[in-house]
């Protein structure tokens, strides 16, 4: 039984967007692993930006840095 855990930031993902993520992952598991959709578990965890980082920087600092280059 496949179990997928998706982490997204708390930036206002709508219930519809979360449903689309679940549907997409379930379809992917069905297509790639040939798993029955009824046996797949998809969990979406919302995390605060200060809990993770990219390129050695907290996400908010990374986004400011990237935004300055634009």
C-alpha positions as CSV (number, residue, x, y, z in Angstrom):
1,X,0.0,0.0,0.0
2,X,1.7,3.2,-1.2
3,X,1.9,6.2,1.2
4,X,3.0,9.6,0.0
5,X,3.6,12.6,2.2
6,X,3.5,16.0,0.5
7,X,4.9,19.0,2.3
8,X,3.5,22.4,1.2
9,X,4.0,25.8,2.8
10,X,1.3,27.6,4.6
11,X,0.7,30.1,1.9
12,X,-3.0,29.7,1.3
13,X,-3.4,26.4,-0.7
14,X,-7.1,26.1,-1.3
15,X,-9.0,22.9,-0.7
16,X,-9.4,22.5,-4.4
17,X,-5.6,22.7,-4.9
18,X,-5.1,20.1,-2.2
19,X,-7.7,17.9,-3.9
20,X,-5.8,18.3,-7.2
21,X,-2.5,17.3,-5.5
22,X,-4.1,14.2,-4.1
23,X,-5.7,13.3,-7.4
24,X,-2.5,13.8,-9.3
25,X,-0.4,11.7,-6.9
26,X,-3.0,8.9,-6.9
27,X,-3.1,8.9,-10.7
28,X,0.7,8.8,-10.8
29,X,0.9,5.8,-8.4
30,X,-1.7,4.0,-10.5
31,X,0.1,4.7,-13.7
32,X,3.7,4.1,-12.6
33,X,3.3,1.5,-9.9
34,X,0.1,-0.1,-11.2
35,X,-1.5,0.4,-7.7
36,X,-5.2,0.4,-7.1
37,X,-6.2,4.0,-6.2
38,X,-8.3,2.7,-3.3
39,X,-5.1,1.4,-1.6
40,X,-3.1,4.7,-1.8
41,X,-2.7,7.1,1.0
42,X,-1.7,10.7,0.3
43,X,-1.1,13.1,3.2
44,X,-0.6,16.8,2.9
45,X,1.4,18.5,5.6
46,X,1.4,22.3,5.7
47,X,4.6,23.7,7.1
48,X,5.6,27.2,8.1
49,X,8.3,28.9,6.0
50,X,10.6,29.2,8.9
51,X,10.7,25.4,9.2
52,X,12.7,24.8,6.0
53,X,15.2,26.2,3.6
54,X,16.6,26.2,0.1
55,X,20.3,26.6,-0.8
56,X,21.4,27.0,2.8
57,X,19.0,29.9,3.5
58,X,15.6,30.0,5.2
59,X,12.9,30.1,2.4
60,X,11.8,33.6,3.1
61,X,15.5,34.8,2.8
62,X,16.0,32.8,-0.3
63,X,12.9,34.3,-1.9
64,X,14.1,37.8,-1.1
65,X,17.5,37.0,-2.6
66,X,16.0,35.6,-5.8
67,X,13.6,38.5,-6.0
68,X,16.5,40.9,-5.9
69,X,18.0,39.3,-8.9
70,X,14.8,39.7,-11.0
